[in-house]
Amino acid sequence: MFTPSRCIGCGYCMKICDHGAHITVNGAHEVDWTKCEACGKCAAECYSGALEIAGREVSVDEVMEAVLKDKVFFENSKGGMTISGGEPLSQPEFTVEVFRRAKENGIHTSLDTSGYAAWSVIEKVIEHVDLVLYDIKQMDSERHKEYTGVSNELIIENLKKIDTKDIPIWVRIPTIPGLNDDEDNFRKIGELLSLLKHLERVDILRYHKLAESKYEHTGQDYRLKGMNTPEKDEVEHLKDILEGYGLSNVSIS
């Protein structure tokens, strides 16, 4: 990641980069991301912290060491541990082992997922899960594929299967103006959720821009750049639609 506001213009990264990824444009330091190999050499030597490797590999032991430090807090607050992402189901063996260890230590476990995974993977993970947080974005399969790159059939089918496992489900609906906040989409979501037996809560999550700077700092194109977060009263009618299908615990955040 590159944060221009931290750069002191020393030019050392340009000298040590083996790929020529660091360049000067109109007197300012920029990164040619087409040349960056993410080797981390420049980040390791960046005095000001303008360059950094985001994220690191950890072991199950390291995760549990951090989690167990808060065990007393979990017990007093009736909280627990959530594995989210990214997508935790893309690393199922790791996710299963962390959840298993958490349950051994009496910690409540939650899986935060998009639901896009083989059922054989999900089934193994939810054996160690107390609560499932599940995203539903778009009920039209073609539009879902257009926006996310995959169709929604597997996601919907997995949600129905999870509902047979006697595990509480909280459905979240990331709501993006002009993409999935239309009434027809919410009516279809309402129809689907009204069939679930173990649905405890539905959250309408208003679009926010927290990821925009991360995209910029990693040289990626942010397709929703400039879009604003809608006010709560602008999506209140969507909450009314869901409640019209008998869904009682619907919130806007």
N, C-alpha and C positions, 0 to 999 in steps of 0.2 A: 504494500500500500504506500502511496505517496501523498503526503499532506503538505501542499505548497506553503501554507502559512508558517510552518515550522522550519522551512529551508533557510539556511543562513548564507547560501550561495558560495560555499567554499570550493565547490567543483571537484571534490575528492572522488565522489561516486563516478564521475565521468572518466577519471583516470583509471579506476580499478575495474570498471565494468568490462567484461570480456566480449560483450555482445553489442556494444554501442547503443544501448537502450536509453542512456541519459544524454539529453541534448539541450541546447539553448535556443529558445525561440523568442525573438524580440527582447533579448536581454533577460529572459526568465527561464528557469530550469523547468523542463518538462520531461516526461517519460514516453518513449516510443514503445507502447505496449506490444506492438507486433514483433519487437525484437527481444523483449524481456523473457527470460527463461525461468524466472522465479527461483534462481539459485540461492538468493539470500546474501550474497557476498557484499553488496552495497549496504544492505540493511544492517549487517553486522558491524560495519565501519561508520555508519552515519552518526555523527556526534550529536546532532540536534534532535534526532528521533523523527525526522521527516520521512524516512524510509523505514518500513518495518514489515516483518512477516506476520500476517494475521492468522492466529490459531497455532496450535501445536498438538502433536500426538501425545496421548496420555494412556496410562494403563488403568485397568479396573481398580487396582489397589490405590492409585493416586486419586481417582474419582471418589472412592469410598472414604479415603482419609479425609477429604474435604467435606463430604456429606456428613460424616459422623461427628464432626466438630459442632454441627448444628442440631444434633439429635434432641437435646434438651429443649431447644426452641421449637422443634417440630411437635414434641410431646405437649408442650404448654399451649401452643397455638392450634393444635389439631391439624397441622399442615403436613407437608411431606416433600417428596422429591419428584420433579417432573423431568423427563427426558424429552427434549424437543430438538430443534435443529435450525436450518436444514431438515433432513428427514431421518429420524432415528432408525426407521426400518431399512435404510440402505446399509446399515451396519448391524444386522440382526444378532449375530453372535455376541458382540460387545454389549448391545442393549439388553439381551436376555441375562447375561452374567451380572451386569450392574443391578438390574431389577431383582434378580435372585438374591444377591448379597444384601440388598436393601431390605427385602422381606425377612431375611434371616435375622436382621437387626431390628425388626419391628417398626420399620419406616413405611409409611403410606406411599404408594407409587402411582404415578400418572404418566400415561403415554400421550404425547402431543404429536399427531400425525395427519398427513394429507390423505391417508388411506390408500395410496397408490403403491401396492405391493402384492405379491402372490399371497393367497390365503394361507398357504402352508407356513409362510414366514410370520404372518400376523398371529396365527393360532399359537405358535410357540412363544411369542412375546407376551401375549395377553394372559398366559398362564400365571404370570407373576405381576399382574397389573390390577390395581384397585379402582382406577378411573381412566376412562378414555376421553381425551379431548380431540374432537374430529372436525376437520374443515370440510364444509360444503360451499362451493363457490358458484357454480353455474350448472343448471339442470339441462340445458341444451348441449348435446354432446359435441356438435360441430363447433359451437362457440367456445366450449370448454377447451377443445383441442387447439383452436385458434389462439387463445390467450395463454394456455399453459403448456402446449406441446403434446398433450395426451388427451384421449377421450375420457368420459366420466363413468362408463359402464362398470369398470372394475371397482371404482371408488364407491359407487352406490351399492353394488352387490356386497362388498366387504362390510359396509355399515350395517346392512341387514343381517349379515352373519354374526357380527359382533353383538348385535342386539339379542341373539339367541343364547348368549353366554352368561347372562345374569350379572353383567358388569355395568355400573352406572356410566352414562354417556352424556357429555356436554358437547353440543354442536356449536361451532363458531362459524359465522358467515362473514368473511372479509368482503366488505362492500365498497366497490369502486365506482364512482360516478361515471355513468355512460357505458359501463362494461357489464355490470351484473346487478344494478340497482333498479331494474325495471319491475313493475308489478307482476308481470307474467312469470318471471323467474321466481319471485318470492311465493307466488301461489303454488308453483310446482314444488318448491322446497317445503312449503307448509303441508302439502299432500303427502310427501315422503315422510316427514318427521312425525306426522299424526299417526303413522303406522307403527312407530317404535314403542316398545313396551318399557324400555329401561332408560328413556330419555329423561334427564333430570333438569336440564337447563339449555337455553339457546342464547347465544350472544351475537348481536349484530355489531361487528367490528368496523367502525368507520375508517376509511382509508387514511393513512398517515404517511409522512414523507421521511421517516427515519432512515430508510435504506438509500435515499437519494445520494447522500454524501459518500456512502460506502462504494456505490457504483462509480462515482467520480474519482475516488481515491484508488480504484483498481482499474481505471481506464475502460470501464464498460458503459455502454449506451443505456441510459435510463429512459425507458419508453414513456413513462408517465411524468416526465419532468414538467414542472409548472402546475400540476394538478393540485388543488387545495383540498384540505380536509372539510367535509360537509359538517354543518352544525347539526346538533342532535335533533332539532325540530324539523330538519330537512329529511330525515329518515324515519321520523315517527310513524308515518303512514305504512312503512314496511313492517314495523313492529305490530301495527294493527292488523295487517294481513295475516301474519303468523298466528296471532292470538285468535283470529277468526277460525282457525283450524283446531282450536281447543288446546293450544300450547300456552300454558299458564305462566311459566317462568322464563319470560323473554326480556332481555336487557339490551341497552344500547351503550357502547363504550367507545 
